[in-house]
Amino acid sequence: MWWKPKKAAQANVIRRREETAATRSLLNTAKVMEDNPVALRLKELETLEKVTEKIDKISVYGGLDSVLKDLVKIRA
């Protein structure tokens, strides 16, 4: 059963590579959003869409900007 530790080590290497790639992707996304307010706004709207998929009803007072600002406060 010498192959089990080797397989586990290989799986660990693959997992670390995937984590590194995911982190690199997040960093690239953050850089794009920092330099492009439209990209940031689209990401905010995408996040809002995901949140609203998980609830039955949402009432918005004060406009979309207010909702997004409150969403950021919740996340922070």
C-alpha positions as a LaTeX table, in Angstrom:
\begin{tabular}{lrrr}
\hline
Residue & $x$ (\AA) & $y$ (\AA) & $z$ (\AA) \\
\hline
Met1 & 0.00 & 0.00 & 0.00 \\
Trp2 & 2.94 & 2.31 & $-0.67$ \\
Trp3 & 0.92 & 4.17 & $-3.31$ \\
Lys4 & $-1.60$ & 5.68 & $-0.87$ \\
Pro5 & 0.81 & 8.24 & 0.65 \\
Lys6 & 2.06 & 9.09 & $-2.85$ \\
Lys7 & $-1.50$ & 9.64 & $-4.12$ \\
Ala8 & $-2.31$ & 11.78 & $-1.09$ \\
Ala9 & 0.80 & 13.88 & $-1.72$ \\
Gln10 & $-0.13$ & 14.33 & $-5.38$ \\
Ala11 & $-3.67$ & 15.34 & $-4.44$ \\
Asn12 & $-2.26$ & 17.86 & $-1.97$ \\
Val13 & $-0.05$ & 19.40 & $-4.68$ \\
Ile14 & $-3.02$ & 19.67 & $-7.03$ \\
Arg15 & $-5.16$ & 21.27 & $-4.31$ \\
Arg16 & $-2.43$ & 23.85 & $-3.53$ \\
Arg17 & $-2.07$ & 24.72 & $-7.23$ \\
Glu18 & $-5.82$ & 25.24 & $-7.50$ \\
Glu19 & $-5.82$ & 27.45 & $-4.39$ \\
Thr20 & $-2.94$ & 29.50 & $-5.82$ \\
Ala21 & $-4.75$ & 29.90 & $-9.14$ \\
Ala22 & $-7.95$ & 30.98 & $-7.37$ \\
Thr23 & $-6.05$ & 33.54 & $-5.28$ \\
Arg24 & $-4.32$ & 34.88 & $-8.38$ \\
Ser25 & $-7.68$ & 35.19 & $-10.13$ \\
Leu26 & $-9.14$ & 37.13 & $-7.19$ \\
Leu27 & $-6.16$ & 39.49 & $-7.21$ \\
Asn28 & $-6.53$ & 40.11 & $-10.94$ \\
Thr29 & $-10.24$ & 40.79 & $-10.49$ \\
Ala30 & $-9.52$ & 43.23 & $-7.67$ \\
Lys31 & $-6.99$ & 45.09 & $-9.84$ \\
Val32 & $-9.49$ & 45.37 & $-12.69$ \\
Met33 & $-12.19$ & 46.69 & $-10.35$ \\
Glu34 & $-9.78$ & 49.17 & $-8.76$ \\
Asp35 & $-8.98$ & 50.67 & $-12.15$ \\
Asn36 & $-12.47$ & 50.45 & $-13.61$ \\
Pro37 & $-15.52$ & 51.72 & $-11.68$ \\
Val38 & $-17.88$ & 50.16 & $-14.23$ \\
Ala39 & $-16.39$ & 46.71 & $-13.60$ \\
Leu40 & $-16.79$ & 47.29 & $-9.86$ \\
Arg41 & $-20.41$ & 48.29 & $-10.32$ \\
Leu42 & $-21.11$ & 45.18 & $-12.42$ \\
Lys43 & $-19.59$ & 43.00 & $-9.69$ \\
Glu44 & $-21.76$ & 44.74 & $-7.08$ \\
Leu45 & $-24.87$ & 44.08 & $-9.16$ \\
Glu46 & $-23.85$ & 40.45 & $-9.67$ \\
Thr47 & $-23.46$ & 40.06 & $-5.91$ \\
Leu48 & $-26.84$ & 41.68 & $-5.30$ \\
Glu49 & $-28.40$ & 39.28 & $-7.80$ \\
Lys50 & $-26.93$ & 36.29 & $-5.94$ \\
Val51 & $-28.25$ & 37.60 & $-2.62$ \\
Thr52 & $-31.74$ & 38.16 & $-3.98$ \\
Glu53 & $-31.86$ & 34.61 & $-5.39$ \\
Lys54 & $-31.74$ & 33.31 & $-1.82$ \\
Ile55 & $-34.65$ & 35.35 & $-0.48$ \\
Asp56 & $-38.33$ & 35.53 & $-1.37$ \\
Lys57 & $-38.80$ & 39.29 & $-1.31$ \\
Ile58 & $-36.73$ & 42.44 & $-1.15$ \\
Ser59 & $-37.97$ & 45.98 & $-0.59$ \\
Val60 & $-35.66$ & 48.79 & $-1.66$ \\
Tyr61 & $-35.84$ & 52.21 & $-0.02$ \\
Gly62 & $-33.37$ & 54.93 & $-0.92$ \\
Gly63 & $-32.43$ & 53.48 & $-4.32$ \\
Leu64 & $-29.99$ & 50.85 & $-5.44$ \\
Asp65 & $-26.98$ & 52.80 & $-4.17$ \\
Ser66 & $-28.35$ & 52.58 & $-0.64$ \\
Val67 & $-28.83$ & 48.82 & $-0.94$ \\
Leu68 & $-25.30$ & 48.31 & $-2.21$ \\
Lys69 & $-23.79$ & 50.49 & 0.53 \\
Asp70 & $-25.70$ & 48.53 & 3.18 \\
Leu71 & $-24.59$ & 45.27 & 1.57 \\
Val72 & $-20.97$ & 46.36 & 1.86 \\
Lys73 & $-21.53$ & 47.27 & 5.51 \\
Ile74 & $-22.93$ & 43.80 & 6.21 \\
Arg75 & $-19.97$ & 42.14 & 4.52 \\
Ala76 & $-17.33$ & 44.30 & 6.19 \\
\hline
\end{tabular}
